[in-house]
Amino acid sequence: MKFFVDTADTAEIKELAETGLIDGVTTNPSLVAKSGRPFKEVIEEICGLTNGPVSAEVVATDFETMVSEGKTLAAIADNVAVKLPLTWDGLRACRALADQDIAVNVTLCFSANQALLAAKAGAAFISPFIGRLDDINIDGMELISEIRIIYDNYLFETEILAASIRSANHVKLSAMAGADVATVPPNVIKGLASHPLTDKGLAAFLADAEKGGVKV
Ligand code: E4P
């Protein structure tokens, strides 16, 4: 499974990219606003920090302006994936951009039928929002499983990008349900490496090494 980092904070992206564990980045208008930096400037910098796809989202809601904003974003760097909302106009814009070989990430997906439409519209990625479904007591993982079945039934190449990931458990369950990608906040990615028994075991090994004079 690929890991994208879900942030517009370039310092955090740089730190994680250097580990070699990150395959791309996703942003959204809220994350860009939080960075406090101009949109194009921050996307351009992020695109230089990874060779993988960097999702940059339009803010228009009508077909023509979404296509125009999508082209502007795609011109920033070769690895931009234009993020479009899962609306009727968003699906039309997805098809128009995909036909021009521009990668599209269709976002704000909350149902399997929405995901089916996004695949038919030529999306490179579909982003089901796990955490926001959990917030309203709907099992987000069931949605990932449903989309996996539908895409496999028809050999759609659209990648399932599990989004709105809030916990290590979300990452594990997304991987088990067959998501192609998980986009994960930096603190959650770092937390995946932690286990209290790892810490305890390491402390015991180091104490024994010191006691026994073990040196490498
Ligand atoms: C990523 O593409 C999404 O914008 C992001 O994962 C949303 O996460 P949230 O629901 O925690 O805001």
Boltz pocket constraint, residues with backbone or C-beta under 6 A from the ligand:
constraints:
  - pocket:
      binder: B
      contacts: [[A, 6], [A, 26], [A, 27], [A, 28], [A, 107], [A, 127], [A, 129], [A, 131], [A, 132], [A, 163], [A, 164], [A, 165], [A, 183]]
      max_distance: 6.0
